[in-house]
Amino acid sequence: MQIELTAGTVEYTDTGGPGPVVVFVHGLLMDGSLWDGPVAALPGHRCVVPTLPLGAHRKPMRPGADLSLPGIARLLTEFLEGLDLREVTLVGVDTGGALVQLLMADGVARVSRVVLASCDAFDNFPPGLTGKTLFLTGKLSPGLFGVFMQQMRLRAVRRLPIAFGRLTKRGDAVAARWIRPLLGDAGIRRDTVRVLREFAAAPGILVAVAERLPAFDRPALVAWAREDRVMPPEHGERLTALLPKGKLALVDDSYTLLPLDQPEEFARLVREFTTA
């Protein structure tokens, strides 16, 4: 399925059904397939999964589209409005969690509760060696960026700490698919370089957002990987302490991408949180 928004065409999946509405938000250089495992384990929920213009999307955005972090957060809000989704549980991991924080800070009315899973927060933006390397590559022209990213075809390169090696223990096959759109489409490479440059131009944005999070008075689950080496576990504790209705859950045997490394456990946490 797809929907036309001001920035361009956004593809998404929607399981339908009358259950609790959960919208899942992926991270940088990822697409909606990140969430396939948890969605399959939540048959009683209506799971809506957009693929946002974060580098693994398949349809280039319109020239001039706002691809800054706030711009993509507004695109996510427009997506909720376009599908008329209400009483939404908004779930984000990695950069997706940063986008969720921006919506929390703005008090988006359609969101009734949130799940922040191991994500960018506070001064950890860009996050870890992976994020810093990506932001540096954004200084390249789209053509040279594509040449650089050709290396990601190799599993040995994808498993490096500067790539996906510290993001997932078990999800390399999925990560290999995420890079295909930008390798094959000049428009996607253009979008991705713009995203990286816009993100790099606002290094303190999540510090400012964190100051506004205590005003978010709706239920919030903070789910963090104990072994995370990109998103510090103490950031999960700090986020929980900021949120009036925050609850912390630590997950074993996983890196940052909980939906890939522990899909069943992550789905269980979401199920219990949304049906409590």
C-alpha positions as CSV (number, residue, x, y, z in Angstrom):
1,M,0.0,0.0,0.0
2,Q,1.0,3.6,-0.4
3,I,-0.1,7.1,0.5
4,E,0.6,10.5,-1.1
5,L,2.0,13.0,1.4
6,T,3.4,16.4,0.9
7,A,7.0,15.1,0.7
8,G,6.2,12.3,-1.7
9,T,4.8,8.7,-1.8
10,V,5.2,6.7,1.4
11,E,4.8,2.9,1.2
12,Y,3.4,1.0,4.2
13,T,1.8,-2.2,5.3
14,D,-1.4,-2.4,7.4
15,T,-2.6,-5.7,8.9
16,G,-6.1,-4.2,9.5
17,G,-8.4,-5.6,12.2
18,P,-10.1,-4.1,15.2
19,G,-7.4,-4.6,17.8
20,P,-5.1,-1.9,19.3
21,V,-3.5,0.3,16.6
22,V,0.3,0.1,16.7
23,V,2.5,2.2,14.3
24,F,6.1,1.0,14.1
25,V,8.9,3.4,13.1
26,H,12.2,2.1,11.8
27,G,15.7,3.7,11.8
28,L,18.2,5.1,9.4
29,L,19.1,3.0,6.4
30,M,16.2,0.6,7.3
31,D,12.7,-0.1,6.0
32,G,9.5,-1.5,7.4
33,S,10.7,-5.1,7.1
34,L,12.6,-4.4,10.4
35,W,9.3,-5.1,12.1
36,D,8.2,-8.3,10.3
37,G,9.0,-10.5,13.3
38,P,7.0,-8.5,16.0
39,V,4.1,-7.9,13.6
40,A,3.8,-11.6,12.9
41,A,3.7,-12.2,16.7
42,L,0.9,-9.6,17.2
43,P,-2.1,-11.1,15.3
44,G,-4.6,-9.4,17.5
45,H,-3.3,-5.9,16.8
46,R,-3.7,-3.6,13.9
47,C,0.0,-3.1,12.9
48,V,0.8,-0.2,10.6
49,V,4.3,0.0,9.3
50,P,5.4,2.9,7.1
51,T,8.7,3.0,5.2
52,L,10.0,6.5,5.8
53,P,12.5,8.3,3.6
54,L,15.5,7.3,5.7
55,G,17.7,5.7,3.0
56,A,16.0,2.3,2.4
57,H,12.8,3.6,0.8
58,R,12.0,2.7,-2.8
59,K,10.3,5.8,-4.0
60,P,12.3,9.0,-4.1
61,M,10.8,12.1,-2.4
62,R,9.9,15.2,-4.2
63,P,12.7,17.8,-4.9
64,G,12.7,20.3,-2.0
65,A,11.0,17.9,0.5
66,D,12.0,18.6,4.1
67,L,14.2,15.7,5.1
68,S,15.5,17.1,8.4
69,L,14.7,15.1,11.5
70,P,11.8,17.5,12.4
71,G,10.7,17.4,8.8
72,I,10.4,13.6,8.8
73,A,8.7,13.8,12.2
74,R,6.1,16.0,10.6
75,L,5.8,13.6,7.7
76,L,5.0,10.8,10.3
77,T,2.3,13.0,11.9
78,E,0.9,13.6,8.4
79,F,0.9,9.8,7.8
80,L,-1.2,9.3,11.0
81,E,-3.6,12.0,9.9
82,G,-3.8,10.7,6.3
83,L,-4.9,7.2,7.5
84,D,-7.0,8.8,10.3
85,L,-5.3,6.6,12.9
86,R,-6.4,7.3,16.5
87,E,-5.4,6.1,20.0
88,V,-2.1,5.0,18.4
89,T,0.7,3.2,20.2
90,L,3.8,4.6,18.5
91,V,6.8,2.4,18.6
92,G,10.3,3.5,17.5
93,V,13.8,2.0,17.6
94,D,17.1,3.5,16.6
95,T,16.4,6.8,14.7
96,G,12.8,5.8,14.8
97,G,12.9,6.4,18.5
98,A,14.3,9.9,17.9
99,L,11.3,10.6,15.7
100,V,8.9,9.3,18.3
101,Q,10.5,11.6,20.9
102,L,9.9,14.6,18.6
103,L,6.2,13.7,18.3
104,M,6.1,13.3,22.1
105,A,7.6,16.7,22.6
106,D,4.9,18.2,20.3
107,G,2.1,16.4,22.1
108,V,0.6,14.8,19.0
109,A,-3.1,14.1,19.9
110,R,-3.4,10.9,17.9
111,V,-0.8,9.2,20.0
112,S,-2.1,7.6,23.2
113,R,1.1,5.8,24.3
114,V,4.6,5.2,23.1
115,V,7.4,2.5,23.1
116,L,10.9,3.8,22.9
117,A,13.2,0.9,22.1
118,S,17.0,1.3,22.1
119,C,17.3,4.6,20.3
120,D,19.1,7.9,19.8
121,A,18.7,10.1,22.8
122,F,20.2,13.1,24.5
123,D,23.7,13.8,23.1
124,N,24.0,10.4,21.4
125,F,23.3,11.9,18.0
126,P,24.9,10.6,15.7
127,P,24.8,7.4,17.8
128,G,28.1,5.5,18.2
129,L,30.7,4.6,15.6
130,T,27.9,3.6,13.1
131,G,26.2,6.9,13.2
132,K,29.3,9.0,13.1
133,T,30.6,7.1,10.1
134,L,27.3,7.5,8.3
135,F,27.1,11.2,9.0
136,L,30.7,11.6,7.5
137,T,29.7,9.8,4.3
138,G,26.9,12.3,3.9
139,K,29.5,14.9,3.0
140,L,30.2,13.0,-0.2
141,S,28.3,13.7,-3.4
142,P,25.4,11.3,-4.1
143,G,27.5,9.5,-6.7
144,L,30.5,9.0,-4.5
145,F,28.2,8.0,-1.6
146,G,26.9,5.3,-3.9
147,V,30.4,4.1,-4.6
148,F,31.2,4.0,-0.9
149,M,28.0,2.1,-0.1
150,Q,28.8,-0.6,-2.7
151,Q,31.1,-2.1,-0.1
152,M,28.0,-3.0,2.0
153,R,27.2,-5.7,-0.5
154,L,29.9,-7.8,1.4
155,R,28.8,-9.5,4.6
156,A,32.2,-8.9,6.2
157,V,31.8,-5.2,5.7
158,R,28.2,-5.1,7.0
159,R,29.3,-6.9,10.1
160,L,31.9,-4.2,10.9
161,P,31.3,-1.9,13.9
162,I,31.1,1.1,11.5
163,A,28.1,-0.7,9.7
164,F,25.5,-3.0,11.2
165,G,27.8,-5.1,13.3
166,R,26.9,-3.5,16.6
167,L,23.2,-3.0,15.7
168,T,22.1,-6.6,15.3
169,K,23.3,-10.0,16.2
170,R,21.1,-12.0,13.9
171,G,19.6,-9.7,11.3
172,D,22.3,-9.5,8.6
173,A,20.1,-11.1,5.9
174,V,17.5,-8.3,6.4
175,A,20.2,-5.6,6.6
176,A,21.6,-6.8,3.2
177,R,18.2,-6.0,1.6
178,W,18.0,-2.5,3.1
179,I,20.9,-1.1,1.0
180,R,19.6,-2.3,-2.4
181,P,17.3,0.8,-3.2
182,L,20.1,3.3,-2.7
183,L,22.6,1.2,-4.7
184,G,20.1,1.0,-7.7
185,D,18.4,4.4,-7.7
186,A,20.0,7.8,-8.0
187,G,17.0,9.5,-6.5
188,I,17.3,7.4,-3.3
189,R,21.0,8.2,-3.1
190,R,20.1,11.9,-3.4
191,D,17.5,11.6,-0.6
192,T,19.9,9.7,1.7
193,V,22.7,12.2,1.3
194,R,20.3,15.0,2.1
195,V,19.0,13.2,5.1
196,L,22.5,12.6,6.4
197,R,23.5,16.3,5.9
198,E,20.3,17.6,7.5
199,F,20.8,15.3,10.5
200,A,24.5,16.3,10.9
201,A,23.5,20.0,10.9
202,A,21.5,19.5,14.1
203,P,23.7,17.7,16.6
204,G,22.0,19.0,19.7
205,I,18.4,18.5,18.7
206,L,17.6,15.6,21.0
207,V,19.1,17.4,24.0
208,A,16.5,20.1,23.4
209,V,13.8,17.6,22.9
210,A,14.6,15.8,26.1
211,E,13.8,19.0,28.1
212,R,10.2,18.8,26.8
213,L,9.6,15.1,27.5
214,P,8.5,15.5,31.1
215,A,5.3,17.1,29.7
216,F,4.4,13.8,28.0
217,D,1.8,12.5,30.5
218,R,0.8,9.3,28.6
219,P,2.0,5.8,29.2
220,A,5.5,5.1,27.9
221,L,7.5,1.9,27.8
222,V,11.2,2.2,27.4
223,A,12.6,-1.2,26.2
224,W,16.4,-1.4,26.0
225,A,19.0,-4.0,25.1
226,R,21.2,-4.8,28.0
227,E,24.2,-5.4,25.6
228,D,23.6,-2.3,23.5
229,R,27.0,-0.8,22.5
230,V,25.5,2.0,20.3
231,M,22.7,3.3,22.5
232,P,23.9,3.4,26.1
233,P,21.6,1.5,28.5
234,E,21.8,4.4,31.0
235,H,20.0,6.5,28.4
236,G,17.1,4.1,28.7
237,E,17.1,4.7,32.5
238,R,17.3,8.5,32.0
239,L,14.4,8.5,29.5
240,T,12.3,6.5,31.9
241,A,13.0,8.9,34.8
242,L,12.0,11.9,32.6
243,L,8.6,10.4,31.7
244,P,5.8,10.7,34.4
245,K,4.3,7.4,33.3
246,G,7.5,5.7,32.1
247,K,8.3,2.1,32.6
248,L,11.7,0.4,31.8
249,A,12.2,-3.1,30.4
250,L,15.7,-4.5,29.8
251,V,16.1,-7.2,27.1
252,D,18.8,-9.8,27.2
253,D,20.8,-11.3,24.2
254,S,20.2,-8.4,21.8
255,Y,21.9,-5.5,20.3
256,T,20.1,-2.2,19.3
257,L,17.7,-3.7,16.9
258,L,15.4,-5.6,19.3
259,P,12.8,-6.4,16.6
260,L,15.5,-8.4,14.7
261,D,17.4,-10.0,17.6
262,Q,14.4,-10.7,20.0
263,P,11.2,-10.4,17.9
264,E,9.1,-12.6,20.1
265,E,10.2,-11.0,23.4
266,F,9.7,-7.5,21.9
267,A,6.2,-8.5,20.7
268,R,5.4,-9.8,24.2
269,L,6.4,-6.4,25.7
270,V,4.3,-4.5,23.2
271,R,1.3,-6.8,23.7
272,E,1.4,-6.5,27.5
273,F,1.9,-2.8,27.3
274,T,-1.0,-2.1,24.9
275,T,-3.5,-4.4,26.6
276,A,-2.7,-3.5,30.2
